[in-house]
Amino acid sequence: MMTFFSSQVTLLKPFKIRQRQQIIALALSMLTPMQKIALRILKLLLLTPVFLSLAYIEGWFLLPVLLITGMAYPLLTTPVEIKFAKGHLQQAIAEFTQGE
């Protein structure tokens, strides 16, 4: 099942939104260098068609399209980041709760 929001992750349900974001950031920092490279390449592959399609829009119509694209950016990248972070969530939660 694809996870689009951090609130859908069972391990993160007891935490508030900011805490979930911090835990995911901690989990992403625990990725190996190869996993980080794979994450960045996958995000690039997802975003390239979106931004290439913007090259065909001209004039003032580009402004609202850019705003919509900017707002949609997290909707495209967050599920991928959560998927990569899931393997390190237990350790990230332990480190987060230890730091409080």
Stockholm file with secondary structure:
# STOCKHOLM 1.0

chainA/1-100         MMTFFSSQVTLLKPFKIRQRQQIIALALSMLTPMQKIALRILKLLLLTPVFLSLAYIEGWFLLPVLLITGMAYPLLTTPVEIKFAKGHLQQAIAEFTQGE
#=GR chainA/1-100 SS CCCCSGGGCGGGTTSCHHHHHHHHHHHHHTSCHHHHHHHHHHHHHHHHHHHHHGGGCCGGGHHHHHHHHHHHHHHHHHHHHHHHHGGGHHHHHHHHHHHC
#=GC SS_cons         CCCCSGGGCGGGTTSCHHHHHHHHHHHHHTSCHHHHHHHHHHHHHHHHHHHHHGGGCCGGGHHHHHHHHHHHHHHHHHHHHHHHHGGGHHHHHHHHHHHC
//
